[in-house]
Amino acid sequence: MGPVTIDPYPMPTQDLVPRSVAPWSVDPDRAALLIHNMQNHLLRPFPRDHPPLVDLIGNITDLRRSARRLGLPVVFSAVPAGERPEQRGLAAEMETGPVAADRDVSITEELTPRRGEHVITNARHNAFLRSHLERILRATGRDQLILCGIFAHAGVLLTAADAFMNDIQPFVVADAVADTSAEEHALALRWTAARGAVVHTTTTLIDELEA
């Protein structure tokens, strides 16, 4: 997806987080954590030891640690290996880079899924589409979804919108998502904050979860 390299840029701080229209507060008894598409082939364009990637992985690690401590379901979404172009549909016509069979689709080592965590397959950017994500949430009595991962303007935005359409309250973590540029990142946060997701920083969301 996207360019061969992504220029470093700083993660948004609390003063840059857009005001959310939705009034919800995150509840550890209602929420689940979705870690979206943190796979090696998608992370490769980011400079490894620079923001946003270094902050992205660190903040997702903190969210996951808090989720596990509080008993929230943790779900990873991942693009499958070896998809044929006809399986990718129109998305295949817009992609660049290695063909699916040559991609390292494993989740980055720092976030390797653990026993008891769920891994679902993405049919498209939207993690709900043709997956059992909604079934996991309903089976565990969850109607809130905390979203982190990549890319903010694509998979995170579309998954948040689908959650809202299905009466699942989405929470997008502003400094635990990343994008192809600071501009795309900011656009995604503005869009989701204005259209049905609560946008928080990692620190604010964890503080609210653990209050």
DOVO-45734 format. One record per residue: x, y, z of N, C-alpha, C, CB in turn. Coordinates in steps of 0.05 Angstrom, whole numbers, padded with zeros to 5 digits, always signed. Atoms other than C-alpha are relative to their C-alpha. Last residue first. Glycine has a CB too. Example, Ala and Ser with C-alpha at 12.3 -4.5 7.8 and 13.67 -1.06 7.14 Angstrom:
-00016-00024-00001+00273-00021+00143-00015+00022+00014+00009+00009-00029;+00018-00024+00000+00246-00090+00156+00018+00024+00000-00020+00001+00025;
This chain:
+00010-00018-00021-00205+00101+00736-00016-00017+00020-00017+00023-00012;-00009+00010-00026-00169+00046+00697-00009+00017+00023+00030-00001+00000;+00005+00029-00004-00204+00054+00631+00005-00008+00028+00018-00016-00019;+00029+00003-00002-00206+00131+00636-00007-00030+00004-00013+00010-00026;+00009-00012-00025-00131+00134+00652-00030-00004+00004+00007+00030+00001;-00007+00018-00021-00117+00086+00595-00009+00010+00027+00031-00006+00000;+00017+00023+00001-00156+00130+00547+00006-00021+00022+00002-00014-00027;+00027-00007-00009-00123+00194+00569-00018-00025+00000-00012+00021-00019;+00000-00005-00029-00053+00164+00565-00028+00006+00010+00018+00024+00006;-00004+00025-00016-00064+00133+00497-00002+00005+00030+00028-00012-00007;-00028+00009+00000-00092+00198+00467+00001-00026+00017+00019+00021+00012;-00016-00005-00024-00167+00202+00457+00030-00006-00006-00010-00017+00023;-00029+00000+00005-00215+00205+00398+00014+00009+00025+00007+00019-00024;-00014-00016-00020-00288+00186+00410+00030-00003-00006-00007-00010+00029;-00020+00014-00017-00319+00160+00346+00010+00020+00021+00023-00011-00018;+00009+00022-00016-00385+00181+00313+00020-00016+00015-00014-00018-00018;+00021+00017+00011-00375+00228+00255-00004-00026+00016+00007-00007-00028;+00024-00015+00008-00337+00290+00277-00023-00019-00007+00006+00018-00023;+00010-00015-00023-00283+00253+00317-00026+00014-00007+00021+00021+00008;+00012+00019-00020-00275+00202+00261-00012+00015+00024+00020-00020+00009;+00023+00013+00011-00265+00255+00207-00014-00018+00021+00007-00017-00025;+00022-00019+00002-00219+00298+00247-00025-00013-00009+00008+00023-00019;+00010-00007-00027-00176+00239+00267-00023+00020+00000+00024+00011+00017;+00015+00023-00011-00172+00213+00196-00010+00006+00028+00018-00025+00001;+00026+00002+00014-00152+00282+00169-00017-00023+00012+00004-00005-00030;+00018-00021-00011-00098+00289+00222-00027-00001-00013+00013+00027-00003;+00005+00007-00028-00066+00223+00202-00020+00020+00012+00027-00001+00017;+00020+00022+00001-00071+00239+00128-00008-00008+00028+00011-00024-00016;+00024-00011+00011-00035+00305+00140-00022-00021-00001+00004+00012-00027;+00013-00014-00022+00018+00274+00185-00027+00011-00009+00018+00023+00011;-00010-00027-00005+00034+00227+00129-00014+00012+00024-00003+00018-00026;-00020-00005+00020+00025+00154+00106+00012+00028+00003-00011-00003-00027;+00010-00003+00028-00012+00138+00170+00024+00007-00018-00021+00022-00002;-00020-00015+00017-00006+00120+00243-00010-00001-00029+00028-00013+00003;+00005+00006+00028-00052+00098+00300+00021+00016-00015-00029+00009-00009;-00005+00028+00004-00033+00095+00373-00011-00010-00026-00013-00016+00023;-00029+00004+00002-00025+00170+00381+00007-00030+00001+00014+00014+00023;-00012-00019+00019-00098+00187+00366+00030-00005-00004-00003+00028+00009;-00022-00010-00016-00130+00126+00398+00019+00016-00017+00016-00024+00015;-00025+00000+00016-00196+00117+00363+00022+00013+00017-00004+00015-00027;-00020-00018-00012-00255+00097+00407+00026-00002-00016+00004-00007+00031;-00028+00001+00006-00315+00065+00372+00016+00022+00015+00004+00003-00030;-00012-00026-00004-00383+00053+00404+00030-00002-00006-00005+00010+00029;-00023+00005-00017-00415-00009+00374+00016+00026+00002+00018-00024-00013;+00006-00007-00028-00485+00006+00348+00022-00010+00019-00026-00012+00008;+00011+00023-00013-00474-00029+00281-00003+00003+00030+00019-00024-00005;+00024+00008+00014-00465+00034+00240-00013-00024+00013+00007-00007-00029;+00022-00019-00006-00417+00060+00293-00026-00008-00014+00008+00028-00010;+00008+00004-00027-00374-00002+00286-00023+00018+00008+00024+00005+00019;+00017+00024+00000-00375+00005+00211-00008-00006+00028+00015-00023-00013;+00026-00007+00012-00349+00077+00216-00019-00024+00001+00004+00010-00028;+00015-00017-00019-00294+00057+00265-00028+00007-00011+00016+00025+00006;+00009+00018-00022-00273+00000+00218-00016+00016+00021+00024-00014+00012;+00023+00016+00010-00271+00049+00159-00011-00020+00021+00009-00016-00025;+00024-00017+00005-00229+00100+00196-00024-00017-00008+00006+00020-00021;+00010-00009-00026-00180+00048+00224-00026+00017-00004+00021+00018+00015;+00012+00021-00016-00173+00011+00158-00011+00010+00027+00020-00020+00006;+00012+00023+00015-00163+00072+00114-00013-00019+00019+00022-00014-00017;+00019-00010+00019-00145+00142+00141-00015-00022-00015+00013+00018-00020;+00021-00015-00012-00112+00115+00204-00022+00008-00020+00011+00025+00013;-00006-00028+00004-00072+00060+00170-00024+00017+00010+00007+00007-00029;-00003-00014+00025-00052+00026+00214-00020-00010-00020+00029-00003-00012;-00013+00014+00023-00057+00007+00287+00001+00017-00024-00014-00026-00006;-00028-00009+00004-00105+00026+00343+00012-00015-00023+00017-00003+00026;-00015+00006+00025-00180+00020+00354+00028+00013+00001-00016+00010-00024;-00023-00017+00000-00218+00013+00420+00017-00007-00024+00017-00002+00027;-00024+00010+00014-00285-00020+00408+00021+00022+00000-00007-00009-00028;-00019-00021+00004-00347-00013+00453+00025-00012-00013+00007+00016+00026;+00012-00018+00020-00407-00059+00452+00016+00026-00003-00029+00007+00008;-00013-00026+00004-00377-00119+00486-00014+00017-00021+00030-00005-00008;+00016-00021-00012-00416-00177+00515+00012+00027-00003-00004-00006+00028;-00013-00008-00025-00362-00229+00500-00015+00024+00013+00029+00008-00005;-00003+00023-00018-00403-00265+00448+00012+00007+00027+00017-00022-00014;+00027+00007-00011-00426-00199+00417+00003-00024+00019-00019-00008-00023;+00009-00021-00018-00354-00174+00409-00027-00008+00013-00003+00026-00015;-00016+00000-00024-00328-00239+00381-00010+00020+00020+00030+00006-00007;+00008+00024-00015-00386-00244+00332+00016-00002+00026+00004-00025-00016;+00025-00006-00014-00373-00173+00309-00009-00023+00017-00022+00008-00020;-00004-00020-00021-00301-00191+00294-00025+00006+00015+00011+00026-00013;+00017+00006-00023-00319-00255+00257+00005+00020+00023+00005-00029+00009;-00015+00012-00023-00293-00231+00190-00020-00006+00023+00022+00021+00010;-00005+00028+00004-00325-00218+00122+00018-00013+00022+00013-00005-00027;+00010+00012+00025-00320-00143+00131+00009-00029-00003+00010+00017-00023;+00026+00014-00003-00312-00123+00204-00007-00017-00025-00022+00019+00007;-00004+00025-00015-00238-00106+00199-00025-00016+00004+00013+00006+00026;+00019+00001-00022-00251-00054+00144+00002-00027+00014-00029+00005-00010;-00011-00017-00022-00188-00049+00101-00018-00002+00025+00001+00029-00009;-00006-00027+00010-00211-00109+00060+00011+00016+00023-00025+00014-00014;+00006+00003+00028-00221-00184+00072+00007+00026-00015-00030-00007-00004;+00012-00023+00015-00184-00176+00137-00006-00008-00028+00018+00025+00001;-00009-00006+00026-00171-00241+00175-00015+00023-00012-00002-00025-00018;+00020+00002+00021-00180-00247+00250+00012+00008-00027-00025+00018+00006;-00011-00010+00025-00131-00261+00306-00021-00005-00022+00027-00014-00007;+00013+00008+00025-00159-00267+00377+00015+00011-00024-00029+00009-00001;+00007-00023+00017-00119-00264+00441-00010-00011-00027+00025+00018-00003;+00025-00013-00009-00123-00321+00491-00008+00024-00016+00003+00007+00029;+00022+00019-00005-00051-00344+00480-00024+00015+00012+00009-00022+00020;-00004+00019-00022-00009-00287+00456-00024-00018+00003+00006+00015+00026;+00024+00009-00015-00007-00248+00391+00007-00021+00020-00021-00010-00019;+00008+00027+00007+00063-00221+00372-00025-00009+00017+00023-00020+00005;+00028+00004-00006+00064-00147+00386-00010-00028-00007-00017+00021-00015;+00006-00013-00026+00138-00132+00390-00028-00004+00009+00006+00030-00002;-00008+00016-00023+00150-00183+00335-00007+00012+00027+00030-00005-00002;-00026-00009-00010+00110-00146+00283+00006-00014+00026+00000+00030+00003;+00003-00024-00017+00050-00186+00259+00027+00006+00012-00022-00005+00022;+00000+00005-00029+00067-00235+00203-00002+00026+00015+00026-00015+00008;+00025-00009-00013+00046-00215+00133-00001-00005+00030-00023-00013-00014;-00003+00010-00027+00116-00218+00103-00024+00010+00016+00027+00009+00013;+00002-00019-00022+00094-00207+00031+00006-00015+00027-00027+00013+00001;-00026-00007-00009+00119-00250-00026+00000+00018+00024+00015+00014-00022;-00015+00024-00007+00054-00287-00040+00027+00006+00012+00003-00019-00024;+00009+00011-00026+00014-00222-00038+00017-00024+00009-00029-00009-00002;+00025+00015+00003+00054-00190-00093-00006-00014+00026+00002-00020-00024;-00002+00028+00005+00107-00141-00069-00027-00013-00004+00014-00014+00023;-00017+00015-00018+00095-00066-00075-00001-00030-00007-00008+00004+00028;-00027+00002+00011+00037-00027-00104+00016-00017+00019+00012+00028-00003;-00023+00007-00016-00038-00033-00092+00026+00001-00015-00003-00027+00013;-00011-00024-00012-00095+00004-00126+00026-00005+00015-00020+00013+00018;-00006-00019+00021-00118-00050-00174+00014+00025+00010-00024+00007-00016;-00024+00010+00013-00114-00103-00119+00009+00020-00022-00005-00027-00012;-00024-00008-00016-00164-00062-00077+00026-00009-00014-00001-00013+00028;-00009-00026+00010-00216-00070-00133+00025+00009+00015-00022+00020+00003;+00019-00017+00014-00223-00144-00117+00012+00026-00009-00023+00006+00019;-00004-00027-00009-00172-00173-00068-00020+00020-00013+00028+00009-00005;+00009+00000-00028-00197-00244-00079+00002+00029+00011+00016-00019+00017;+00029+00000+00000-00192-00234-00154-00012-00001+00028-00010-00025-00016;+00011-00026+00006-00120-00212-00145-00031+00000+00000+00010+00009-00028;+00000-00004+00029-00103-00278-00110-00013+00027-00006-00015-00023-00015;+00026-00006+00013-00089-00276-00036+00004+00005-00030-00013+00025+00013;+00006+00015+00024-00025-00311-00015-00027+00005-00012+00001-00028+00007;-00021+00005+00021-00019-00286+00056-00012-00014-00024+00023-00017+00012;-00011+00027+00003-00077-00259+00097+00021-00002-00022-00023-00019-00008;+00004+00007+00028-00085-00186+00117+00012-00028-00004+00014+00021-00019;-00024+00004+00017-00087-00183+00193-00009-00007-00028+00017-00022+00012;+00008+00004+00028-00134-00160+00248+00025-00002-00017-00019+00022-00010;-00017-00009+00021-00113-00171+00320-00013-00005-00027+00028-00015+00001;+00004+00012+00026-00164-00176+00376+00020+00013-00020-00029+00005-00010;-00020-00012+00018-00154-00166+00450-00002-00014-00026+00029-00001+00012;-00009+00016+00023-00214-00180+00495+00019+00016-00017-00025-00009-00017;+00013-00007+00026-00213-00135+00556+00008-00021-00021+00007+00028-00009;+00017+00022+00011-00194-00169+00622-00015+00007-00025-00019-00008+00020;+00028-00005-00006-00169-00107+00659-00019-00021-00011-00009+00027-00009;+00003-00003-00029-00096-00127+00661-00029+00002+00008+00016+00024+00010;-00003+00026-00012-00100-00152+00589-00004+00001+00030+00028-00012-00007;+00023+00017+00008-00129-00086+00565+00002-00028+00013-00002-00003-00030;+00023-00009-00016-00077-00045+00604-00024-00018-00006-00007+00029-00006;-00006+00007-00028-00020-00085+00574-00023+00007+00018+00026+00014+00009;+00004+00029-00003-00051-00080+00505+00005-00009+00028+00019-00015-00019;+00029+00006+00002-00058-00005+00510-00005-00029+00005-00011+00009-00026;+00012-00010-00025+00015+00003+00534-00030-00006+00000+00004+00030+00003;-00009+00018-00022+00040-00041+00477-00012+00008+00026+00031+00000+00002;+00017+00024+00002-00002-00001+00428+00008-00020+00021+00003-00012-00028;+00026-00006-00011+00032+00062+00455-00020-00024-00003-00012+00024-00015;-00001-00004-00029+00102+00034+00446-00028+00005+00011+00017+00023+00007;-00003+00026-00013+00088+00007+00376+00000+00002+00031+00026-00013-00009;+00023+00018+00006+00059+00072+00352+00003-00026+00014-00002-00004-00031;+00022-00007-00018+00112+00114+00386-00024-00017-00003-00008+00030-00003;-00010+00007-00027+00169+00079+00350-00021+00006+00021+00026+00015+00006;+00001+00029-00006+00129+00080+00286+00009-00007+00028+00018-00014-00020;+00020+00009-00020+00110+00154+00285+00003-00029+00009-00027+00004-00010;+00029-00003+00000+00164+00171+00300-00010+00002-00029-00009+00024+00016;+00010-00028+00000+00233+00145+00286-00030+00000+00005+00008+00014-00026;-00006-00011-00026+00272+00080+00298-00009+00029+00003+00029-00002+00006;+00004+00018-00022+00242+00039+00241+00004+00013+00028+00020-00023-00002;-00027+00002-00012+00231+00090+00187-00001-00013+00028+00012+00029+00002;-00006-00019-00022+00161+00071+00163+00029-00002+00008-00019-00005+00024;-00005-00027+00010+00154+00038+00094+00007+00020+00022-00023+00010-00015;-00026-00004+00013+00163-00032+00125+00005+00028-00010+00004-00019-00022;-00017-00018-00016+00103-00027+00171+00026+00007-00013+00005-00012+00027;+00013-00026-00001+00054-00056+00120+00016+00021+00016-00028-00002+00011;-00001-00012+00027+00099-00114+00102-00013+00027-00001-00013-00019-00019;-00027-00009+00008+00114-00128+00176-00001+00013-00028+00019-00023-00001;-00015+00022+00014+00042-00131+00199+00025+00012-00013-00018-00013-00022;-00028-00006-00008+00007-00086+00250+00019-00021-00011+00003+00003+00031;-00019+00004+00022-00059-00094+00212+00029+00009+00007-00009+00016-00023;+00006+00003+00028-00107-00066+00265+00025-00001-00018-00018+00023-00009;-00027-00008+00010-00099-00078+00339+00000-00006-00030+00023-00015+00015;-00007+00010+00027-00172-00081+00363+00027+00012-00008-00022+00007-00020;-00022-00014+00014-00184-00073+00438+00006-00014-00026+00026-00001+00018;-00021+00019+00011-00250-00093+00469+00020+00017-00014-00013-00022-00019;-00018-00006+00022-00296-00050+00513+00017-00025-00008+00018+00023+00007;+00014-00001+00026-00359-00061+00554+00019+00000-00024-00018+00024-00001;+00019+00022+00001-00334-00081+00624-00014-00002-00027-00020+00002+00022;-00015+00026+00002-00272-00037+00617-00018-00024-00001+00018-00003+00023;+00006+00016-00024-00317+00024+00603+00014-00027-00003-00032-00004+00003;-00008+00028+00004-00297+00079+00554-00004-00014+00027+00029-00002-00009;-00023+00006-00016-00337+00143+00562+00007-00029-00003-00004+00008+00030;-00004+00025-00015-00385+00164+00508+00025+00000+00016+00000-00023-00019;-00003-00006-00029-00407+00234+00488+00010-00023+00017-00026+00010+00011;+00013+00022-00016-00397+00230+00412+00006+00004+00030+00011-00028-00009;+00029-00006-00002-00379+00297+00380-00013-00020+00018-00013+00001-00028;+00018+00022+00009-00305+00288+00393-00029+00009+00005+00006-00026+00015;+00023+00005-00019-00261+00350+00397-00018-00021-00012-00015+00026+00006;+00024-00014+00005-00198+00342+00355-00022-00006+00020-00010-00006-00029;+00021+00019+00004-00133+00319+00387-00026+00015-00005-00003-00019+00025;+00007+00002+00029-00079+00371+00375-00022-00020-00005+00025-00008-00015;+00011-00026+00009-00074+00394+00448-00007+00000-00030+00020+00022+00006;+00027-00004-00009-00067+00321+00470-00012+00026-00011-00001+00001+00031;+00002-00003-00029-00006+00310+00427-00029+00007+00008+00020+00021+00010;+00015-00022-00011-00007+00284+00356+00000-00001+00030-00029+00000-00010;+00027+00008-00007+00050+00236+00337-00015+00025+00011+00000-00022+00021;+00007+00003-00029+00110+00269+00306-00029-00009+00004+00005+00025+00015;+00016-00022-00010+00128+00256+00233-00007-00005+00029-00025+00005-00018;+00006-00002-00029+00179+00212+00198-00018+00024+00005+00026+00002+00016;-00017-00018-00015+00173+00208+00122-00008+00000+00029-00003+00029-00012;+00017-00020-00013+00140+00146+00094+00018+00018+00017-00023-00014+00018;-00008-00010-00026+00177+00104+00044-00019+00021+00010+00029+00011-00001;-00021+00018-00008+00156+00061-00016+00010+00008+00028+00023+00000-00020;-00027-00006+00009+00091+00100-00021+00020-00021+00010+00008+00027+00008;-00012-00027-00002+00021+00072-00013+00029+00001-00009-00002+00008+00028;+00017-00024+00000+00000+00000+00000+00017+00025+00000-00019+00000+00024;
